[in-house]
Amino acid sequence: MKNFIELSILGILAFTLSLCLIPLMRMAAQKIKLVDTPNSRKVHQSAIPLIGGLAIGIIVLILMFVSGEKSWKEIVPIIITSYIMLLVGTLDDKKDLKALYKLVIQLSVSTIIASCGIRIVSLYGLFGIYEINIYMQYILTVLIITTTVNAFNLIDGIDGLAGGVAGIGFGLFFIISVIQGNFSLARIGILFVGSIVAFLRYNFSQKNKIFLGNSGSLFLGYLLICLGIYITRFDTNTTSFPYGIFFILFVFTIPVIDSVRVYLDRVLRGKSPFKADKTHIHHHLLQLGLSHRRITLNFVLINIFTFIIQYLFFENYSIYAFLISLFVFISIFKIIKVMNLFVTWKKNIRELENVN
């Protein structure tokens, strides 16, 4: 009971301090021009401060130090490199860094993490694979971290989406940590949940809006995948449920599938896979006339649906968990595209009627 009371206090404290800090940071961001300026790809009409990630990172760091928790030393490499990603993202928000520079940094910190022993050492029966050799551990870890971080960054296109997914991710991380009796990790989870909820309040605000920024999406995406890899070490045998691999698949399946789909679509259209456009699933939902809140809600519901599918099939470490998730996502996306065509057709009909 004492642990749960402490966890509740930490969550409320993170939420309250974030609510107090964000307005101050918002004013500072406007003065130093750390804002997202509208352009042809943006859905907002005015400059919005990019301090969501910074606010979350600062509050969590302060509360981690104040709590005096010493058992977090095990994940010091994750904490240090995640704040490097926060800094890189902040510089990107301010200076618009080249994609190559960001990729090199991501590969570097991923290699550092792998070198510190935080690696994918087994797939626990996924795709029929269990233990993997040391070289594949490094390659797979670096590849997974880099891919998922960029995929998570790409879903940050509308209010609440990346923050909402991150909040659910840290919520699940909190639950898994409690189930495993690791209250040190649970404290980290609840701190992020509290701070993210406060961020979402401002992110959805019309008057005092802020964005997560590349700093936030890179920071949260990187931290989630690294913590996911870290807790795979507790999946000690094939007779227990593999929470680590399950956590990674649940949080990142949809962002990764959507990103791969977008990259392939750009290549097939003869364009650079890295040239930004409006072809992500949230852009298609916007074209249906849905609000940012409703899109985020739909995305979360898709995520939860995927969670249920993966839970039902993953218990036996079946490849079908991933394949069915892929099929479900593609089916939902096709339905959305058909609905978009219908909406466009109706709009054209109305325009013709108005002309006549």
VMD Tcl script that draws the C-alpha trace (Angstrom):
set ca {
  {0.00 0.00 0.00}
  {2.85 2.38 0.87}
  {4.33 1.96 -2.62}
  {1.03 2.74 -4.32}
  {0.48 5.87 -2.20}
  {3.99 7.05 -3.08}
  {3.41 6.35 -6.77}
  {0.13 8.29 -6.69}
  {1.83 11.26 -5.04}
  {4.63 11.24 -7.62}
  {2.14 11.18 -10.51}
  {0.10 14.05 -9.06}
  {3.27 16.02 -8.33}
  {4.56 15.56 -11.88}
  {1.20 16.69 -13.27}
  {0.96 19.74 -11.00}
  {4.54 20.94 -11.52}
  {4.19 20.52 -15.28}
  {1.04 22.64 -15.26}
  {2.99 25.37 -13.44}
  {6.19 25.17 -15.49}
  {4.72 25.02 -19.00}
  {3.30 28.62 -19.04}
  {6.72 29.99 -18.02}
  {8.49 27.93 -20.66}
  {5.89 28.94 -23.22}
  {6.70 32.63 -22.71}
  {10.45 31.94 -22.86}
  {10.05 29.93 -26.09}
  {8.21 32.80 -27.76}
  {11.00 35.21 -26.84}
  {13.80 33.02 -28.22}
  {11.70 31.98 -31.26}
  {11.59 28.30 -30.34}
  {8.31 28.00 -32.21}
  {6.76 26.05 -35.06}
  {6.03 28.49 -37.89}
  {3.11 27.62 -40.24}
  {3.82 26.51 -43.81}
  {2.11 24.51 -46.58}
  {2.48 21.22 -44.67}
  {1.32 22.55 -41.30}
  {-2.26 22.34 -40.09}
  {-1.97 25.29 -37.65}
  {-2.20 28.97 -38.57}
  {0.08 30.66 -36.02}
  {3.52 30.12 -34.44}
  {3.29 27.57 -31.63}
  {5.96 27.06 -28.90}
  {7.87 23.77 -29.20}
  {8.49 23.12 -25.54}
  {6.35 20.07 -24.67}
  {9.27 17.66 -24.70}
  {11.51 20.02 -22.78}
  {8.89 20.55 -20.08}
  {8.33 16.81 -19.64}
  {12.07 16.12 -19.57}
  {12.86 18.86 -17.06}
  {10.07 17.95 -14.62}
  {10.88 14.22 -14.69}
  {14.60 14.89 -14.18}
  {13.95 17.22 -11.23}
  {11.62 14.74 -9.52}
  {14.01 11.85 -10.13}
  {16.77 13.72 -8.31}
  {14.49 14.97 -5.53}
  {13.17 11.48 -4.82}
  {16.71 10.30 -4.08}
  {16.05 6.92 -5.74}
  {19.40 5.12 -6.06}
  {18.27 1.94 -7.81}
  {17.88 3.94 -11.04}
  {21.65 3.66 -11.48}
  {21.00 0.53 -13.55}
  {19.43 2.60 -16.30}
  {21.79 5.59 -16.16}
  {22.94 4.90 -19.77}
  {19.31 5.11 -20.92}
  {18.68 8.31 -18.98}
  {21.85 10.06 -20.20}
  {21.40 9.12 -23.87}
  {17.70 9.98 -23.78}
  {18.54 13.51 -22.64}
  {21.11 13.69 -25.44}
  {18.21 12.94 -27.79}
  {16.18 15.67 -26.06}
  {19.01 18.15 -26.70}
  {19.38 17.05 -30.33}
  {15.64 17.42 -30.85}
  {15.69 20.90 -29.32}
  {18.50 21.96 -31.65}
  {16.52 20.50 -34.54}
  {13.45 22.52 -33.51}
  {15.55 25.67 -33.40}
  {18.03 25.18 -36.26}
  {16.43 22.44 -38.41}
  {19.35 19.99 -38.39}
  {20.12 17.87 -41.45}
  {18.55 14.41 -41.40}
  {21.98 12.80 -41.85}
  {23.33 14.46 -38.69}
  {20.36 13.23 -36.65}
  {20.71 9.73 -38.06}
  {24.41 9.58 -37.14}
  {23.61 10.69 -33.58}
  {20.80 8.13 -33.28}
  {23.08 5.35 -34.49}
  {25.77 6.49 -32.05}
  {23.56 6.55 -28.94}
  {21.97 3.25 -29.98}
  {25.42 1.67 -30.19}
  {26.28 3.09 -26.75}
  {23.12 1.55 -25.29}
  {23.89 -1.82 -26.88}
  {27.47 -1.63 -25.54}
  {26.11 -1.09 -22.03}
  {24.37 -4.47 -22.18}
  {20.88 -3.14 -22.94}
  {20.25 -5.29 -25.99}
  {17.74 -7.58 -27.64}
  {19.26 -10.95 -26.74}
  {16.35 -13.16 -27.74}
  {13.11 -12.98 -29.69}
  {11.53 -15.45 -27.24}
  {10.02 -17.53 -30.02}
  {8.83 -14.64 -32.21}
  {9.22 -15.77 -35.84}
  {10.44 -19.08 -34.37}
  {13.65 -17.46 -33.06}
  {14.92 -17.61 -29.50}
  {18.56 -16.83 -28.59}
  {20.61 -14.79 -31.09}
  {24.38 -14.35 -31.29}
  {26.19 -11.27 -29.98}
  {26.68 -9.68 -33.40}
  {22.99 -9.95 -34.23}
  {22.17 -8.56 -30.79}
  {24.06 -5.36 -31.62}
  {22.72 -5.08 -35.16}
  {19.13 -5.78 -34.16}
  {19.23 -3.42 -31.17}
  {20.68 -0.50 -33.15}
  {18.29 -1.12 -36.05}
  {15.21 -1.38 -33.82}
  {16.05 1.75 -31.80}
  {16.79 3.89 -34.87}
  {13.74 2.67 -36.81}
  {11.25 3.02 -33.99}
  {12.50 6.45 -32.88}
  {12.06 7.85 -36.39}
  {8.69 6.16 -36.79}
  {7.51 7.68 -33.51}
  {8.78 11.09 -34.60}
  {6.71 10.89 -37.79}
  {3.37 10.39 -36.02}
  {3.78 13.76 -34.30}
  {1.68 15.57 -36.87}
  {-1.48 16.59 -35.03}
  {-2.49 17.63 -31.52}
  {-2.32 14.88 -28.94}
  {-1.25 11.99 -31.18}
  {2.39 11.41 -30.24}
  {1.73 12.56 -26.67}
  {-1.29 10.28 -26.37}
  {0.59 7.24 -27.70}
  {3.53 8.04 -25.39}
  {1.18 8.40 -22.42}
  {-0.38 5.00 -23.13}
  {3.10 3.54 -23.59}
  {4.34 4.80 -20.25}
  {1.07 3.73 -18.65}
  {1.63 0.19 -19.90}
  {5.27 0.38 -18.79}
  {4.05 1.41 -15.32}
  {1.64 -1.55 -15.16}
  {4.29 -4.04 -16.31}
  {6.76 -2.67 -13.75}
  {4.20 -3.08 -10.95}
  {3.36 -6.62 -12.08}
  {7.07 -7.47 -12.00}
  {7.43 -5.84 -8.58}
  {9.95 -3.30 -9.90}
  {8.70 -0.14 -8.19}
  {11.79 1.87 -9.20}
  {10.83 1.55 -12.86}
  {7.18 2.10 -11.92}
  {8.15 5.49 -10.47}
  {9.67 6.50 -13.81}
  {6.52 5.38 -15.59}
  {4.17 7.35 -13.36}
  {6.34 10.50 -13.55}
  {6.07 10.46 -17.32}
  {2.35 9.72 -17.27}
  {1.70 12.70 -14.99}
  {3.86 15.08 -17.05}
  {2.40 13.91 -20.37}
  {-1.19 14.37 -19.15}
  {-0.32 17.97 -18.20}
  {1.29 18.49 -21.62}
  {-1.84 17.20 -23.37}
  {-3.93 19.76 -21.52}
  {-1.93 22.55 -23.16}
  {-1.50 20.71 -26.45}
  {-5.29 20.60 -26.93}
  {-5.75 24.19 -25.71}
  {-6.74 26.83 -28.24}
  {-5.45 29.80 -26.26}
  {-2.21 28.49 -24.71}
  {-1.28 25.74 -27.16}
  {2.16 24.13 -27.19}
  {3.63 21.38 -29.34}
  {5.70 18.38 -28.32}
  {8.40 19.32 -30.84}
  {11.06 17.06 -32.30}
  {12.71 17.32 -28.89}
  {9.73 15.60 -27.31}
  {9.02 12.99 -29.99}
  {12.68 11.93 -30.23}
  {13.08 11.96 -26.44}
  {9.91 10.01 -25.63}
  {10.23 7.59 -28.55}
  {13.84 6.83 -27.71}
  {13.14 6.40 -24.00}
  {10.17 4.10 -24.62}
  {12.07 1.77 -26.94}
  {15.14 1.64 -24.68}
  {13.04 0.93 -21.58}
  {11.22 -1.73 -23.58}
  {14.53 -3.38 -24.49}
  {15.67 -3.06 -20.87}
  {12.68 -4.94 -19.45}
  {13.22 -7.80 -21.93}
  {16.01 -8.86 -19.56}
  {13.31 -9.92 -17.10}
  {11.78 -12.27 -19.70}
  {14.04 -14.95 -18.33}
  {12.39 -18.01 -19.78}
  {9.83 -19.08 -22.34}
  {7.34 -20.23 -19.70}
  {6.65 -16.65 -18.53}
  {4.88 -14.00 -20.57}
  {7.49 -11.95 -22.53}
  {6.44 -8.49 -21.34}
  {9.43 -6.71 -22.91}
  {8.89 -7.87 -26.49}
  {5.13 -7.47 -26.08}
  {5.60 -3.88 -24.84}
  {7.80 -2.98 -27.82}
  {5.34 -4.46 -30.32}
  {2.33 -2.80 -28.70}
  {3.80 0.72 -28.59}
  {5.56 0.74 -31.95}
  {3.70 -1.62 -34.31}
  {1.34 1.00 -35.76}
  {3.88 3.89 -36.02}
  {6.42 1.59 -37.72}
  {3.90 0.06 -40.14}
  {2.55 3.48 -41.08}
  {6.06 4.89 -41.60}
  {7.15 1.94 -43.77}
  {3.95 2.30 -45.80}
  {4.62 6.01 -46.35}
  {8.26 5.41 -47.36}
  {7.26 2.70 -49.85}
  {4.49 4.88 -51.27}
  {6.91 7.76 -51.85}
  {9.42 5.48 -53.58}
  {6.72 3.99 -55.83}
  {5.68 7.52 -56.81}
  {9.27 8.29 -57.76}
  {9.88 10.65 -54.84}
  {12.48 10.67 -52.09}
  {11.32 8.52 -49.14}
  {12.54 11.29 -46.82}
  {10.67 14.15 -48.50}
  {7.88 15.15 -46.13}
  {4.28 15.10 -47.37}
  {0.74 14.55 -46.08}
  {0.29 10.81 -46.58}
  {0.41 9.52 -43.00}
  {-2.73 7.94 -41.60}
  {-3.49 10.99 -39.44}
  {-3.41 13.20 -42.56}
  {-5.99 10.93 -44.24}
  {-8.16 11.16 -41.13}
  {-7.86 14.96 -41.25}
  {-9.18 14.89 -44.81}
  {-12.32 13.21 -43.50}
  {-12.96 16.35 -41.48}
  {-12.22 14.79 -38.10}
  {-10.93 17.00 -35.31}
  {-7.50 16.43 -33.78}
  {-9.12 15.04 -30.64}
  {-11.21 12.53 -32.58}
  {-8.23 11.47 -34.70}
  {-6.15 10.90 -31.58}
  {-9.02 8.95 -30.03}
  {-9.37 6.79 -33.18}
  {-5.62 6.18 -33.27}
  {-5.67 5.16 -29.61}
  {-8.61 2.82 -30.25}
  {-6.72 1.23 -33.15}
  {-3.76 0.84 -30.81}
  {-5.92 -0.81 -28.15}
  {-7.47 -3.11 -30.76}
  {-3.98 -4.09 -31.85}
  {-3.09 -4.63 -28.18}
  {-5.95 -7.10 -27.77}
  {-4.97 -9.01 -30.92}
  {-1.33 -9.19 -29.90}
  {-2.21 -10.30 -26.37}
  {-4.47 -13.09 -27.59}
  {-1.97 -14.45 -30.10}
  {1.31 -13.58 -28.43}
  {0.80 -15.87 -25.47}
  {2.07 -18.72 -27.62}
  {4.82 -16.51 -29.15}
  {3.09 -16.78 -32.51}
  {4.21 -14.94 -35.64}
  {0.52 -14.41 -36.36}
  {0.35 -11.72 -33.67}
  {2.40 -9.37 -35.85}
  {0.94 -10.51 -39.18}
  {-2.65 -10.08 -38.01}
  {-1.79 -6.63 -36.63}
  {-0.36 -5.77 -40.04}
  {-3.50 -7.04 -41.78}
  {-5.78 -5.11 -39.42}
  {-3.84 -1.86 -39.94}
  {-3.83 -2.20 -43.73}
  {-7.56 -2.99 -43.73}
  {-8.36 0.04 -41.58}
  {-6.17 2.25 -43.76}
  {-7.92 1.03 -46.93}
  {-11.31 1.77 -45.38}
  {-10.13 5.30 -44.52}
  {-8.92 5.84 -48.10}
  {-12.27 4.67 -49.52}
  {-14.07 7.04 -47.15}
  {-11.79 9.85 -48.33}
  {-12.66 9.12 -51.95}
  {-16.35 9.22 -51.06}
  {-15.97 12.54 -49.22}
  {-14.03 14.02 -52.17}
  {-16.70 12.77 -54.60}
  {-19.48 14.39 -52.55}
  {-17.51 17.64 -52.38}
  {-17.04 17.70 -56.16}
  {-20.75 17.02 -56.70}
  {-21.68 19.94 -54.42}
  {-19.27 22.25 -56.24}
  {-20.79 21.27 -59.59}
  {-24.29 21.84 -58.22}
  {-23.30 25.30 -56.93}
  {-21.85 26.22 -60.32}
  {-25.04 25.20 -62.09}
}
mol new
graphics top color blue
foreach p $ca { graphics top sphere $p radius 0.5 }
foreach p [lrange $ca 0 end-1] q [lrange $ca 1 end] { graphics top cylinder $p $q radius 0.2 }
display resetview
